[in-house]
Amino acid sequence: MSAAKDYTVRATHCSHKAPRDEIYRKLVEITAPLDRSWQKIEQARRIGIKINMQMRSDNIRRIGGRRQELVDDDVMWAVLRLLRERSDAEIFALDTSSAPPGARPGDDFNTGPLLEEFGVAYVEAGDPPFARYEVPGGGIMFSQYQLSAALGEADAFVSLAKMKNHGFMGITLCLKNLFGLPPIPPHGRLRTYFHHVIRLSYVLPDLGLIAKPCLNIIDGLTGQARMEWGGEGRIGDCLIAGDHVIATDACGSHLMGTDPRLDWPTPPFRRDRSPVAVAVEHGFGTVDLDEIDFAMEGLEPPVAEFDSAEVDPAEQIATLRQTASEQALFYRDNRERILDAHAGNYVFLQDGEVIWSGLKPQEAGAVQNVAAGKKDQAVWLKLADPEEREGEQMSVYEKILAV
């Protein structure tokens, strides 16, 4: 008898034309073997769920009658029904809205009725109260993050994602879905602070280590290729569920036709490292399908044609990665001098100098404008904090330059 494996993932064919009840039945089938997931969920008093769902109603794109860029209504309905039937815990959905403070998530929050149907509260991740979360093991990119206090109140966490390519990350599934957890201004970092050359590939595993989603579900009924927003619609006719975020994404990548062991600069990872590969490099999960109890029903990869868009030449990306890392180490080596002049401000560094400083980096405008035409020199953004509370791991940049 073979030894039990540490990760379990199931995938099944499910037509994008299927009615709600059939989608629900398929979800019941693929989640039934996830004993580790259900053990945690059924013991929980409070369950948090991060759903790839935030977009204004008039911007929603569809293919085959289903949402193309966001988790479809019927998949969300089936997941919430499943959770309600397996647990009597309080359930809340957590996400960051682009709506202004006081109007979040906004009057056009199109998934609101679904949450109301199942008595699921919406928690705005971008608004107080917050807590500071230490990353287990010390952190891959940062040692701690300011996130919603509600996250720490969840006894079990679920990531419900869409199957898509991503312009920077190559692929976005259950791990990238967690990028909706960090707050944005006025209470948090500018998105580009994390979504920056180098950082995001390492930030995402940090968020995975903090949230530790015990149930991970991918809506592959439909999806999107080339990029995360405004890409090309795809019909995948599949659903995926797993008990570990990295293992689930590895199997999801496999079904998209991508070897989960691949990393930058191999497509679809054209701009940044694969966050799944980074996670495994630091002992979080696996991308080896032989180490996963993985079974597919009625599926043959690839379920559709997926690849990221090639926006910039590979040589330019390599140069930007190198020069961004150089600016990070420049900051480290000149930190005291920079703090003397800019303590408490955000600073943009380029080519060995501070080219902008201020309290609100969004006021600097587009990075292309800040860069002053030096296309071969990356612009690196940093909060000049005398206490360095975020604990950025400069070893990340050292390793990039050492290659």
Contacts in CASP RR format, 6 or more apart in sequence:
PFRMAT RR
TARGET T0000
AUTHOR 0000-0000-0000
METHOD contacts of the structure
MODEL  1
MSAAKDYTVRATHCSHKAPRDEIYRKLVEITAPLDRSWQKIEQARRIGIK
INMQMRSDNIRRIGGRRQELVDDDVMWAVLRLLRERSDAEIFALDTSSAP
PGARPGDDFNTGPLLEEFGVAYVEAGDPPFARYEVPGGGIMFSQYQLSAA
LGEADAFVSLAKMKNHGFMGITLCLKNLFGLPPIPPHGRLRTYFHHVIRL
SYVLPDLGLIAKPCLNIIDGLTGQARMEWGGEGRIGDCLIAGDHVIATDA
CGSHLMGTDPRLDWPTPPFRRDRSPVAVAVEHGFGTVDLDEIDFAMEGLE
PPVAEFDSAEVDPAEQIATLRQTASEQALFYRDNRERILDAHAGNYVFLQ
DGEVIWSGLKPQEAGAVQNVAAGKKDQAVWLKLADPEEREGEQMSVYEKI
LAV
4 293 0 8 1.000
5 291 0 8 1.000
5 292 0 8 1.000
5 293 0 8 1.000
6 244 0 8 1.000
6 286 0 8 1.000
6 291 0 8 1.000
7 242 0 8 1.000
7 243 0 8 1.000
7 244 0 8 1.000
7 247 0 8 1.000
7 285 0 8 1.000
7 286 0 8 1.000
7 291 0 8 1.000
7 292 0 8 1.000
7 293 0 8 1.000
8 33 0 8 1.000
8 34 0 8 1.000
8 35 0 8 1.000
8 36 0 8 1.000
8 242 0 8 1.000
8 243 0 8 1.000
8 247 0 8 1.000
8 292 0 8 1.000
8 293 0 8 1.000
8 294 0 8 1.000
9 240 0 8 1.000
9 241 0 8 1.000
9 242 0 8 1.000
9 243 0 8 1.000
9 244 0 8 1.000
9 247 0 8 1.000
9 248 0 8 1.000
9 250 0 8 1.000
9 251 0 8 1.000
9 292 0 8 1.000
9 293 0 8 1.000
9 294 0 8 1.000
9 295 0 8 1.000
10 29 0 8 1.000
10 30 0 8 1.000
10 31 0 8 1.000
10 33 0 8 1.000
10 34 0 8 1.000
10 240 0 8 1.000
10 241 0 8 1.000
10 242 0 8 1.000
10 294 0 8 1.000
10 295 0 8 1.000
10 296 0 8 1.000
10 297 0 8 1.000
11 30 0 8 1.000
11 238 0 8 1.000
11 239 0 8 1.000
11 240 0 8 1.000
11 241 0 8 1.000
11 251 0 8 1.000
11 252 0 8 1.000
11 255 0 8 1.000
11 294 0 8 1.000
11 295 0 8 1.000
11 296 0 8 1.000
11 297 0 8 1.000
11 299 0 8 1.000
12 26 0 8 1.000
12 29 0 8 1.000
12 30 0 8 1.000
12 238 0 8 1.000
12 239 0 8 1.000
12 296 0 8 1.000
12 297 0 8 1.000
12 298 0 8 1.000
12 299 0 8 1.000
13 237 0 8 1.000
13 238 0 8 1.000
13 297 0 8 1.000
13 298 0 8 1.000
13 299 0 8 1.000
14 22 0 8 1.000
14 23 0 8 1.000
14 26 0 8 1.000
14 221 0 8 1.000
14 237 0 8 1.000
14 238 0 8 1.000
14 239 0 8 1.000
15 22 0 8 1.000
15 221 0 8 1.000
15 237 0 8 1.000
16 64 0 8 1.000
16 65 0 8 1.000
16 66 0 8 1.000
16 221 0 8 1.000
16 222 0 8 1.000
16 235 0 8 1.000
16 236 0 8 1.000
16 237 0 8 1.000
17 64 0 8 1.000
18 26 0 8 1.000
18 221 0 8 1.000
19 74 0 8 1.000
20 74 0 8 1.000
20 77 0 8 1.000
20 78 0 8 1.000
23 74 0 8 1.000
23 75 0 8 1.000
23 77 0 8 1.000
23 78 0 8 1.000
23 221 0 8 1.000
23 239 0 8 1.000
24 77 0 8 1.000
24 78 0 8 1.000
24 81 0 8 1.000
24 82 0 8 1.000
26 239 0 8 1.000
27 75 0 8 1.000
27 78 0 8 1.000
27 79 0 8 1.000
27 82 0 8 1.000
27 217 0 8 1.000
27 239 0 8 1.000
27 241 0 8 1.000
28 82 0 8 1.000
29 297 0 8 1.000
30 239 0 8 1.000
30 240 0 8 1.000
30 241 0 8 1.000
30 297 0 8 1.000
31 37 0 8 1.000
31 38 0 8 1.000
31 82 0 8 1.000
31 215 0 8 1.000
31 217 0 8 1.000
31 241 0 8 1.000
31 242 0 8 1.000
33 293 0 8 1.000
34 215 0 8 1.000
34 241 0 8 1.000
34 242 0 8 1.000
34 243 0 8 1.000
35 243 0 8 1.000
36 214 0 8 1.000
36 243 0 8 1.000
37 214 0 8 1.000
37 215 0 8 1.000
37 242 0 8 1.000
37 243 0 8 1.000
38 86 0 8 1.000
40 155 0 8 1.000
40 156 0 8 1.000
40 214 0 8 1.000
41 47 0 8 1.000
41 83 0 8 1.000
41 86 0 8 1.000
41 87 0 8 1.000
41 89 0 8 1.000
41 156 0 8 1.000
41 158 0 8 1.000
41 214 0 8 1.000
41 215 0 8 1.000
42 86 0 8 1.000
42 87 0 8 1.000
43 155 0 8 1.000
43 156 0 8 1.000
44 87 0 8 1.000
44 89 0 8 1.000
44 154 0 8 1.000
44 155 0 8 1.000
44 156 0 8 1.000
45 89 0 8 1.000
45 90 0 8 1.000
45 155 0 8 1.000
46 89 0 8 1.000
46 90 0 8 1.000
46 91 0 8 1.000
46 92 0 8 1.000
46 153 0 8 1.000
46 154 0 8 1.000
46 155 0 8 1.000
46 156 0 8 1.000
47 83 0 8 1.000
47 87 0 8 1.000
47 89 0 8 1.000
47 90 0 8 1.000
47 91 0 8 1.000
47 92 0 8 1.000
47 154 0 8 1.000
47 155 0 8 1.000
47 156 0 8 1.000
47 157 0 8 1.000
47 158 0 8 1.000
48 91 0 8 1.000
48 92 0 8 1.000
48 93 0 8 1.000
48 94 0 8 1.000
48 150 0 8 1.000
48 151 0 8 1.000
48 154 0 8 1.000
48 156 0 8 1.000
48 157 0 8 1.000
48 158 0 8 1.000
49 79 0 8 1.000
49 83 0 8 1.000
49 91 0 8 1.000
49 92 0 8 1.000
49 93 0 8 1.000
49 94 0 8 1.000
49 120 0 8 1.000
49 157 0 8 1.000
49 158 0 8 1.000
49 159 0 8 1.000
49 160 0 8 1.000
50 93 0 8 1.000
50 94 0 8 1.000
50 95 0 8 1.000
50 157 0 8 1.000
50 158 0 8 1.000
50 159 0 8 1.000
50 160 0 8 1.000
50 177 0 8 1.000
50 178 0 8 1.000
50 180 0 8 1.000
50 181 0 8 1.000
50 211 0 8 1.000
50 213 0 8 1.000
51 71 0 8 1.000
51 76 0 8 1.000
51 93 0 8 1.000
51 95 0 8 1.000
51 111 0 8 1.000
51 160 0 8 1.000
51 177 0 8 1.000
52 70 0 8 1.000
52 71 0 8 1.000
52 160 0 8 1.000
52 161 0 8 1.000
52 162 0 8 1.000
52 177 0 8 1.000
52 219 0 8 1.000
53 70 0 8 1.000
53 71 0 8 1.000
53 76 0 8 1.000
53 93 0 8 1.000
53 95 0 8 1.000
53 111 0 8 1.000
54 70 0 8 1.000
54 95 0 8 1.000
54 96 0 8 1.000
54 97 0 8 1.000
54 98 0 8 1.000
54 105 0 8 1.000
54 180 0 8 1.000
55 69 0 8 1.000
55 70 0 8 1.000
55 110 0 8 1.000
56 108 0 8 1.000
56 110 0 8 1.000
57 108 0 8 1.000
57 110 0 8 1.000
58 108 0 8 1.000
60 67 0 8 1.000
60 69 0 8 1.000
60 70 0 8 1.000
60 110 0 8 1.000
61 67 0 8 1.000
61 68 0 8 1.000
61 69 0 8 1.000
61 230 0 8 1.000
61 233 0 8 1.000
62 68 0 8 1.000
62 222 0 8 1.000
63 222 0 8 1.000
63 223 0 8 1.000
63 233 0 8 1.000
63 234 0 8 1.000
63 235 0 8 1.000
64 222 0 8 1.000
64 235 0 8 1.000
65 222 0 8 1.000
66 72 0 8 1.000
66 74 0 8 1.000
66 221 0 8 1.000
66 222 0 8 1.000
67 73 0 8 1.000
67 162 0 8 1.000
67 222 0 8 1.000
68 222 0 8 1.000
68 223 0 8 1.000
68 224 0 8 1.000
68 233 0 8 1.000
69 162 0 8 1.000
69 164 0 8 1.000
69 223 0 8 1.000
69 224 0 8 1.000
69 228 0 8 1.000
69 229 0 8 1.000
69 230 0 8 1.000
69 231 0 8 1.000
70 162 0 8 1.000
71 160 0 8 1.000
71 161 0 8 1.000
71 162 0 8 1.000
71 219 0 8 1.000
72 219 0 8 1.000
72 221 0 8 1.000
72 222 0 8 1.000
73 111 0 8 1.000
73 114 0 8 1.000
75 160 0 8 1.000
75 217 0 8 1.000
75 219 0 8 1.000
75 221 0 8 1.000
75 239 0 8 1.000
76 111 0 8 1.000
76 114 0 8 1.000
76 160 0 8 1.000
77 114 0 8 1.000
77 117 0 8 1.000
79 158 0 8 1.000
79 160 0 8 1.000
79 217 0 8 1.000
80 91 0 8 1.000
80 114 0 8 1.000
80 115 0 8 1.000
80 117 0 8 1.000
80 118 0 8 1.000
80 120 0 8 1.000
81 118 0 8 1.000
83 91 0 8 1.000
83 118 0 8 1.000
83 158 0 8 1.000
84 91 0 8 1.000
84 118 0 8 1.000
89 155 0 8 1.000
89 156 0 8 1.000
90 121 0 8 1.000
91 118 0 8 1.000
91 119 0 8 1.000
91 120 0 8 1.000
91 121 0 8 1.000
92 120 0 8 1.000
92 121 0 8 1.000
92 122 0 8 1.000
92 123 0 8 1.000
92 150 0 8 1.000
92 154 0 8 1.000
93 115 0 8 1.000
93 120 0 8 1.000
93 121 0 8 1.000
93 122 0 8 1.000
93 123 0 8 1.000
94 123 0 8 1.000
94 125 0 8 1.000
94 148 0 8 1.000
94 150 0 8 1.000
94 151 0 8 1.000
94 181 0 8 1.000
95 105 0 8 1.000
95 122 0 8 1.000
95 124 0 8 1.000
95 125 0 8 1.000
95 180 0 8 1.000
96 124 0 8 1.000
96 125 0 8 1.000
96 126 0 8 1.000
96 180 0 8 1.000
96 181 0 8 1.000
96 182 0 8 1.000
96 183 0 8 1.000
96 184 0 8 1.000
97 104 0 8 1.000
97 105 0 8 1.000
97 106 0 8 1.000
97 109 0 8 1.000
97 124 0 8 1.000
97 126 0 8 1.000
98 184 0 8 1.000
99 105 0 8 1.000
99 106 0 8 1.000
101 127 0 8 1.000
101 186 0 8 1.000
102 127 0 8 1.000
104 124 0 8 1.000
104 126 0 8 1.000
104 127 0 8 1.000
105 122 0 8 1.000
105 124 0 8 1.000
109 122 0 8 1.000
112 122 0 8 1.000
114 120 0 8 1.000
115 121 0 8 1.000
115 122 0 8 1.000
123 148 0 8 1.000
123 150 0 8 1.000
124 148 0 8 1.000
125 147 0 8 1.000
125 148 0 8 1.000
125 150 0 8 1.000
125 151 0 8 1.000
125 180 0 8 1.000
125 181 0 8 1.000
125 182 0 8 1.000
125 183 0 8 1.000
126 148 0 8 1.000
126 183 0 8 1.000
126 184 0 8 1.000
126 187 0 8 1.000
126 188 0 8 1.000
127 148 0 8 1.000
127 183 0 8 1.000
127 187 0 8 1.000
128 149 0 8 1.000
128 187 0 8 1.000
129 148 0 8 1.000
129 149 0 8 1.000
130 146 0 8 1.000
130 147 0 8 1.000
130 148 0 8 1.000
130 149 0 8 1.000
130 183 0 8 1.000
130 187 0 8 1.000
131 146 0 8 1.000
131 147 0 8 1.000
131 148 0 8 1.000
131 149 0 8 1.000
131 151 0 8 1.000
131 152 0 8 1.000
132 144 0 8 1.000
132 145 0 8 1.000
132 146 0 8 1.000
132 389 0 8 1.000
133 144 0 8 1.000
133 145 0 8 1.000
133 146 0 8 1.000
133 147 0 8 1.000
133 151 0 8 1.000
133 152 0 8 1.000
133 210 0 8 1.000
134 143 0 8 1.000
134 144 0 8 1.000
135 142 0 8 1.000
135 143 0 8 1.000
135 144 0 8 1.000
135 145 0 8 1.000
135 206 0 8 1.000
135 209 0 8 1.000
135 210 0 8 1.000
136 209 0 8 1.000
136 210 0 8 1.000
137 209 0 8 1.000
139 206 0 8 1.000
139 209 0 8 1.000
139 393 0 8 1.000
140 202 0 8 1.000
140 203 0 8 1.000
140 205 0 8 1.000
140 206 0 8 1.000
140 209 0 8 1.000
140 278 0 8 1.000
140 279 0 8 1.000
140 282 0 8 1.000
140 393 0 8 1.000
140 396 0 8 1.000
141 199 0 8 1.000
141 202 0 8 1.000
141 203 0 8 1.000
141 205 0 8 1.000
141 206 0 8 1.000
141 392 0 8 1.000
141 393 0 8 1.000
141 396 0 8 1.000
142 203 0 8 1.000
142 206 0 8 1.000
142 390 0 8 1.000
142 391 0 8 1.000
142 392 0 8 1.000
142 393 0 8 1.000
143 390 0 8 1.000
143 391 0 8 1.000
143 393 0 8 1.000
144 389 0 8 1.000
144 390 0 8 1.000
144 391 0 8 1.000
145 182 0 8 1.000
145 206 0 8 1.000
145 207 0 8 1.000
145 210 0 8 1.000
145 390 0 8 1.000
146 182 0 8 1.000
146 183 0 8 1.000
146 188 0 8 1.000
147 181 0 8 1.000
147 182 0 8 1.000
147 183 0 8 1.000
147 210 0 8 1.000
148 181 0 8 1.000
148 183 0 8 1.000
151 157 0 8 1.000
151 181 0 8 1.000
151 210 0 8 1.000
151 211 0 8 1.000
156 214 0 8 1.000
156 215 0 8 1.000
157 211 0 8 1.000
157 212 0 8 1.000
157 213 0 8 1.000
157 214 0 8 1.000
158 213 0 8 1.000
158 214 0 8 1.000
158 215 0 8 1.000
158 216 0 8 1.000
158 217 0 8 1.000
159 174 0 8 1.000
159 175 0 8 1.000
159 177 0 8 1.000
159 178 0 8 1.000
159 211 0 8 1.000
159 213 0 8 1.000
159 215 0 8 1.000
159 216 0 8 1.000
159 217 0 8 1.000
159 245 0 8 1.000
160 174 0 8 1.000
160 177 0 8 1.000
160 217 0 8 1.000
160 219 0 8 1.000
161 172 0 8 1.000
161 173 0 8 1.000
161 174 0 8 1.000
161 176 0 8 1.000
161 177 0 8 1.000
161 216 0 8 1.000
161 217 0 8 1.000
161 218 0 8 1.000
161 219 0 8 1.000
162 172 0 8 1.000
162 177 0 8 1.000
162 218 0 8 1.000
162 219 0 8 1.000
162 220 0 8 1.000
162 223 0 8 1.000
162 224 0 8 1.000
163 173 0 8 1.000
163 218 0 8 1.000
163 219 0 8 1.000
163 220 0 8 1.000
163 223 0 8 1.000
163 224 0 8 1.000
163 234 0 8 1.000
163 236 0 8 1.000
163 238 0 8 1.000
163 240 0 8 1.000
163 252 0 8 1.000
163 255 0 8 1.000
163 256 0 8 1.000
163 306 0 8 1.000
164 171 0 8 1.000
164 172 0 8 1.000
164 173 0 8 1.000
164 223 0 8 1.000
164 224 0 8 1.000
164 225 0 8 1.000
164 228 0 8 1.000
165 171 0 8 1.000
165 172 0 8 1.000
165 224 0 8 1.000
165 225 0 8 1.000
165 226 0 8 1.000
165 227 0 8 1.000
165 228 0 8 1.000
165 231 0 8 1.000
165 268 0 8 1.000
165 306 0 8 1.000
165 307 0 8 1.000
165 308 0 8 1.000
165 309 0 8 1.000
166 172 0 8 1.000
166 176 0 8 1.000
166 227 0 8 1.000
166 228 0 8 1.000
166 308 0 8 1.000
167 226 0 8 1.000
167 227 0 8 1.000
167 228 0 8 1.000
167 270 0 8 1.000
167 271 0 8 1.000
167 308 0 8 1.000
167 309 0 8 1.000
167 311 0 8 1.000
168 195 0 8 1.000
168 200 0 8 1.000
168 271 0 8 1.000
168 272 0 8 1.000
169 176 0 8 1.000
169 200 0 8 1.000
169 201 0 8 1.000
169 204 0 8 1.000
169 269 0 8 1.000
169 272 0 8 1.000
169 274 0 8 1.000
169 275 0 8 1.000
170 268 0 8 1.000
170 269 0 8 1.000
170 270 0 8 1.000
170 271 0 8 1.000
170 272 0 8 1.000
170 274 0 8 1.000
170 308 0 8 1.000
171 249 0 8 1.000
171 253 0 8 1.000
171 256 0 8 1.000
171 258 0 8 1.000
171 268 0 8 1.000
171 274 0 8 1.000
171 276 0 8 1.000
171 306 0 8 1.000
171 308 0 8 1.000
172 228 0 8 1.000
173 218 0 8 1.000
173 248 0 8 1.000
173 249 0 8 1.000
173 252 0 8 1.000
173 253 0 8 1.000
174 213 0 8 1.000
174 216 0 8 1.000
174 217 0 8 1.000
174 218 0 8 1.000
174 245 0 8 1.000
174 248 0 8 1.000
174 249 0 8 1.000
175 204 0 8 1.000
175 205 0 8 1.000
175 207 0 8 1.000
175 208 0 8 1.000
175 245 0 8 1.000
175 246 0 8 1.000
175 249 0 8 1.000
175 275 0 8 1.000
175 276 0 8 1.000
175 279 0 8 1.000
176 204 0 8 1.000
176 275 0 8 1.000
178 204 0 8 1.000
178 207 0 8 1.000
178 208 0 8 1.000
178 211 0 8 1.000
178 213 0 8 1.000
178 245 0 8 1.000
179 194 0 8 1.000
179 195 0 8 1.000
179 200 0 8 1.000
179 203 0 8 1.000
179 204 0 8 1.000
179 207 0 8 1.000
181 207 0 8 1.000
181 211 0 8 1.000
182 188 0 8 1.000
182 189 0 8 1.000
182 194 0 8 1.000
182 207 0 8 1.000
183 189 0 8 1.000
184 190 0 8 1.000
184 191 0 8 1.000
185 360 0 8 1.000
185 362 0 8 1.000
189 383 0 8 1.000
190 346 0 8 1.000
190 361 0 8 1.000
190 362 0 8 1.000
190 381 0 8 1.000
192 361 0 8 1.000
192 367 0 8 1.000
192 381 0 8 1.000
193 199 0 8 1.000
193 346 0 8 1.000
193 361 0 8 1.000
193 381 0 8 1.000
193 383 0 8 1.000
194 200 0 8 1.000
194 203 0 8 1.000
196 324 0 8 1.000
196 380 0 8 1.000
196 381 0 8 1.000
197 272 0 8 1.000
197 320 0 8 1.000
197 321 0 8 1.000
197 324 0 8 1.000
197 378 0 8 1.000
197 380 0 8 1.000
198 272 0 8 1.000
198 321 0 8 1.000
198 324 0 8 1.000
198 325 0 8 1.000
198 328 0 8 1.000
198 396 0 8 1.000
198 397 0 8 1.000
198 400 0 8 1.000
200 272 0 8 1.000
200 275 0 8 1.000
201 264 0 8 1.000
201 272 0 8 1.000
201 273 0 8 1.000
201 274 0 8 1.000
201 275 0 8 1.000
201 278 0 8 1.000
202 273 0 8 1.000
202 275 0 8 1.000
202 278 0 8 1.000
202 393 0 8 1.000
202 396 0 8 1.000
204 275 0 8 1.000
204 278 0 8 1.000
204 279 0 8 1.000
205 246 0 8 1.000
205 275 0 8 1.000
205 278 0 8 1.000
205 279 0 8 1.000
205 282 0 8 1.000
205 284 0 8 1.000
208 245 0 8 1.000
208 279 0 8 1.000
208 284 0 8 1.000
209 284 0 8 1.000
212 245 0 8 1.000
213 245 0 8 1.000
214 243 0 8 1.000
215 241 0 8 1.000
215 242 0 8 1.000
215 243 0 8 1.000
216 241 0 8 1.000
216 242 0 8 1.000
216 243 0 8 1.000
216 244 0 8 1.000
216 245 0 8 1.000
216 248 0 8 1.000
216 249 0 8 1.000
217 239 0 8 1.000
217 240 0 8 1.000
217 241 0 8 1.000
217 242 0 8 1.000
218 239 0 8 1.000
218 240 0 8 1.000
218 241 0 8 1.000
218 248 0 8 1.000
218 252 0 8 1.000
219 239 0 8 1.000
220 236 0 8 1.000
220 237 0 8 1.000
220 238 0 8 1.000
220 239 0 8 1.000
220 240 0 8 1.000
220 303 0 8 1.000
221 235 0 8 1.000
221 236 0 8 1.000
221 237 0 8 1.000
221 238 0 8 1.000
221 239 0 8 1.000
222 233 0 8 1.000
222 234 0 8 1.000
222 235 0 8 1.000
222 236 0 8 1.000
223 233 0 8 1.000
223 234 0 8 1.000
223 235 0 8 1.000
223 236 0 8 1.000
223 304 0 8 1.000
224 230 0 8 1.000
224 231 0 8 1.000
224 232 0 8 1.000
224 233 0 8 1.000
224 234 0 8 1.000
225 231 0 8 1.000
225 232 0 8 1.000
225 233 0 8 1.000
225 234 0 8 1.000
225 304 0 8 1.000
225 305 0 8 1.000
225 306 0 8 1.000
225 307 0 8 1.000
226 232 0 8 1.000
226 307 0 8 1.000
226 308 0 8 1.000
226 309 0 8 1.000
227 308 0 8 1.000
227 309 0 8 1.000
231 309 0 8 1.000
234 304 0 8 1.000
234 305 0 8 1.000
234 306 0 8 1.000
235 304 0 8 1.000
236 303 0 8 1.000
236 304 0 8 1.000
237 303 0 8 1.000
238 255 0 8 1.000
238 299 0 8 1.000
238 303 0 8 1.000
240 248 0 8 1.000
240 251 0 8 1.000
240 252 0 8 1.000
240 255 0 8 1.000
241 248 0 8 1.000
242 248 0 8 1.000
242 251 0 8 1.000
244 285 0 8 1.000
246 276 0 8 1.000
246 279 0 8 1.000
246 280 0 8 1.000
246 284 0 8 1.000
246 285 0 8 1.000
246 286 0 8 1.000
246 287 0 8 1.000
247 285 0 8 1.000
247 286 0 8 1.000
247 291 0 8 1.000
247 292 0 8 1.000
247 294 0 8 1.000
249 260 0 8 1.000
249 276 0 8 1.000
250 260 0 8 1.000
250 276 0 8 1.000
250 286 0 8 1.000
250 287 0 8 1.000
250 288 0 8 1.000
250 289 0 8 1.000
250 292 0 8 1.000
251 260 0 8 1.000
251 289 0 8 1.000
251 292 0 8 1.000
251 294 0 8 1.000
252 260 0 8 1.000
253 259 0 8 1.000
253 260 0 8 1.000
253 276 0 8 1.000
254 260 0 8 1.000
254 289 0 8 1.000
254 301 0 8 1.000
255 296 0 8 1.000
255 299 0 8 1.000
255 301 0 8 1.000
255 302 0 8 1.000
255 303 0 8 1.000
256 301 0 8 1.000
256 302 0 8 1.000
256 303 0 8 1.000
256 304 0 8 1.000
256 306 0 8 1.000
257 301 0 8 1.000
257 302 0 8 1.000
257 306 0 8 1.000
258 268 0 8 1.000
258 306 0 8 1.000
260 274 0 8 1.000
260 276 0 8 1.000
260 277 0 8 1.000
260 287 0 8 1.000
260 289 0 8 1.000
261 277 0 8 1.000
261 287 0 8 1.000
261 288 0 8 1.000
262 269 0 8 1.000
262 274 0 8 1.000
262 277 0 8 1.000
263 269 0 8 1.000
263 273 0 8 1.000
263 274 0 8 1.000
263 277 0 8 1.000
264 270 0 8 1.000
264 271 0 8 1.000
264 272 0 8 1.000
264 273 0 8 1.000
264 274 0 8 1.000
265 314 0 8 1.000
265 317 0 8 1.000
265 318 0 8 1.000
267 307 0 8 1.000
267 308 0 8 1.000
267 310 0 8 1.000
268 306 0 8 1.000
268 307 0 8 1.000
268 308 0 8 1.000
269 308 0 8 1.000
270 308 0 8 1.000
270 310 0 8 1.000
270 311 0 8 1.000
270 314 0 8 1.000
270 317 0 8 1.000
271 308 0 8 1.000
271 311 0 8 1.000
271 312 0 8 1.000
271 317 0 8 1.000
276 287 0 8 1.000
277 287 0 8 1.000
279 285 0 8 1.000
280 286 0 8 1.000
280 287 0 8 1.000
286 292 0 8 1.000
316 375 0 8 1.000
316 376 0 8 1.000
319 376 0 8 1.000
319 378 0 8 1.000
320 378 0 8 1.000
321 378 0 8 1.000
321 400 0 8 1.000
322 400 0 8 1.000
322 401 0 8 1.000
323 351 0 8 1.000
323 376 0 8 1.000
323 377 0 8 1.000
323 378 0 8 1.000
324 378 0 8 1.000
324 379 0 8 1.000
324 380 0 8 1.000
324 397 0 8 1.000
325 397 0 8 1.000
325 398 0 8 1.000
325 400 0 8 1.000
325 401 0 8 1.000
326 352 0 8 1.000
326 397 0 8 1.000
326 401 0 8 1.000
327 349 0 8 1.000
327 350 0 8 1.000
327 351 0 8 1.000
327 352 0 8 1.000
327 378 0 8 1.000
327 379 0 8 1.000
327 380 0 8 1.000
328 380 0 8 1.000
328 382 0 8 1.000
328 392 0 8 1.000
328 394 0 8 1.000
328 397 0 8 1.000
329 394 0 8 1.000
329 397 0 8 1.000
329 398 0 8 1.000
329 401 0 8 1.000
330 349 0 8 1.000
330 352 0 8 1.000
331 338 0 8 1.000
331 347 0 8 1.000
331 349 0 8 1.000
331 380 0 8 1.000
331 382 0 8 1.000
332 394 0 8 1.000
338 347 0 8 1.000
338 354 0 8 1.000
338 384 0 8 1.000
339 384 0 8 1.000
339 386 0 8 1.000
341 354 0 8 1.000
341 357 0 8 1.000
342 354 0 8 1.000
342 357 0 8 1.000
342 358 0 8 1.000
342 384 0 8 1.000
343 384 0 8 1.000
343 385 0 8 1.000
343 386 0 8 1.000
344 359 0 8 1.000
344 383 0 8 1.000
344 384 0 8 1.000
344 385 0 8 1.000
344 386 0 8 1.000
345 357 0 8 1.000
345 358 0 8 1.000
345 359 0 8 1.000
345 383 0 8 1.000
345 384 0 8 1.000
346 357 0 8 1.000
346 358 0 8 1.000
346 359 0 8 1.000
346 360 0 8 1.000
346 361 0 8 1.000
346 381 0 8 1.000
346 382 0 8 1.000
346 383 0 8 1.000
346 384 0 8 1.000
347 354 0 8 1.000
347 356 0 8 1.000
347 357 0 8 1.000
347 358 0 8 1.000
347 381 0 8 1.000
347 382 0 8 1.000
347 384 0 8 1.000
348 354 0 8 1.000
348 355 0 8 1.000
348 356 0 8 1.000
348 357 0 8 1.000
348 361 0 8 1.000
348 364 0 8 1.000
348 367 0 8 1.000
348 370 0 8 1.000
348 379 0 8 1.000
348 380 0 8 1.000
348 381 0 8 1.000
349 355 0 8 1.000
349 379 0 8 1.000
349 380 0 8 1.000
349 381 0 8 1.000
349 382 0 8 1.000
350 370 0 8 1.000
350 371 0 8 1.000
350 372 0 8 1.000
350 374 0 8 1.000
350 377 0 8 1.000
350 378 0 8 1.000
350 379 0 8 1.000
350 380 0 8 1.000
351 374 0 8 1.000
351 377 0 8 1.000
355 370 0 8 1.000
355 371 0 8 1.000
355 372 0 8 1.000
355 379 0 8 1.000
356 364 0 8 1.000
356 370 0 8 1.000
357 384 0 8 1.000
358 364 0 8 1.000
361 381 0 8 1.000
364 370 0 8 1.000
367 379 0 8 1.000
370 379 0 8 1.000
371 377 0 8 1.000
371 379 0 8 1.000
382 392 0 8 1.000
383 390 0 8 1.000
END
